[in-house]
Amino acid sequence: MADVEASVRDRINGDRDCAEHALAQLDLRRKITLLIGEWKAAGGSDVLPDVHDRVRLRLVKTIGKAERAAPRR
């Protein structure tokens, strides 16, 4: 989905028609919404991660690797 969003942004920034790509993006969002609805109907109650959580977790992992790689004094 990130690729489709980037494609839409590139087309908009290049002042080109993005209708087809934007419709594909909306279709993907509809599918994700349906999947989440099915998951919740099946008893899914966990909090789903969002983009901010993924970035934060990536930073924590990166910082942890840097600390382990640094020599201790």
Secondary structure, 3 states (H helix, E strand, C coil): CHHHHHHHHHHHHCCCCCHHHHHHHHHHHHHHHHHHHHHHHCCCCCCCCCHHHHHHHHHHHHHHHHHHHCCCC
